[in-house]
Structure formats: C-alpha cells, structure tokens
Amino acid sequence: MSAPSTSVLDPRTLRRTVLVVALLNLAYFVVEAGVAVSIGSVSLLADSVDFLEDTAVNLLIALALGWSLARRATAGKIMAGVILLPALAAAWGLFVKAGDPVPPDVTALVLTAGGAAVVNGICALLLLRVRHHGGSMTTAAFMVARNDVLVNVAIIAMAFVTLWTDSGWPDIVLGALIILLNLDAAKEVWEVATEEGLAAKALAGEDVDPCSC
C-alpha cells in the first residue's frame, strides 16, 4: 500500500477544489429534490439530503482554512440544522407515502439516480488528489462521495424491484434507511462543531464543561 502524499498543497487549490465539490452537490440537491417531489419518491428525496450534507461538509473544509475554531463551530451547528431540516421533510414524505404507497416513475428514478452517481463519482475524483491535505474532514469527504455512489446504485436496483412488484414499498423502505443515515450525519456534524466550540473556549482560557453541548 502506498503511503499518503507528503507534498504541500497550495491552500487556494484545496479551497477551490472543495468549493467546486460543494457547488456540484448543491446544484444536484436542487435537481434530485425537485424530481423526487414530482414523482413522489421517498428514497430519491432522502438521497438528495446526502448532497446537502456533502455541500455542508465541503463548505466547512473551505471555512476551516481561514476561520477561527469558534466561528467554525458556529457554522458547523448551522449546517447541521441545514442537513436536519430536509431530512425531517423526507421523513414526513415517507409518513404520507406510507398511507398511499403508489410506486414512483421508474424511468425518472433510474435517470436521476444515475445522474447522482455520475456527480458523486466526479466529486470523488476531484477529492482524490486532495484527500490527504485537508485533515480528517477532507479524507471523510472523499470517502462519503465514493460511498454515495453505492447508495445511488442501490436506488437504481430498487427501481427495478419497484417495476417488478408494481409497489411503492421498496421505495419507502429504502427511503427510511437513507433518512436514518442522514439524521446520523446531522448528529455527527453537530458533535464535531460542539467539540470545536469547546476547543475554542479552552484556547481562550475559559472554563470548559466537557458535558456541555
């Protein structure tokens, strides 16, 4: 196994890369969420939250290059809320859909999930060359983008199950699993932001309560 690169990367290159990734994720969040609402797909709506999560993470990486710990902590908690809100909206969509499990349009589902896989693949390639230069968050961002491709493939597979069963339940079940992942992601972003806030207080010489949140 090759060792991680020890070369120094220009911070401007790193910031430019993660900002491009953030913009790609934000743009496809709008696309995927719009299609999900129009065809009534819970899994697609839940997956769109992944794009919003990746937007938040990559923006945090860009901010981390120049902001203080305290400002990064505040931004992190705001972004955790940004992730949480659409995840809750997807959960409400799941609740409504469970009462009337009409199957979503399979063609639109496959095309949109395929587009999501392409965007996540591009983001993973962009992050590949900088993953060792921005700390653990950059490595995590690369791994998340890579793993999101597998989620997109799962949605495509689920679309064919939907076609076979002519039921909306495969979409609902997969959507529930993705929503749980999104809620956990929001929790993790909040916890990281809380840790940074405590670290900022410690550096400032303030009393720190390790149980505070």
Secondary structure, DSSP 8 states (H G I E B T S, - for coil): ------S---HHHHHHHHHHHHHHHHHHHHHHHHHHHHHT-HHHHHHHHHHHHHHHHHHHHHHHTTS-HHHHHHHHHHHHHHHHHHHHHHHHHHHHHHHS-----HHHHHHHHHHHHHHHHHHHHHHHTTTTTS-HHHHHHHHHHHHHHHHHHHHHHHHHHHHHHT-SHHHHHHHHHHHHHHHHHHHHHHHHHHHHHHHHHHHTT----TT--
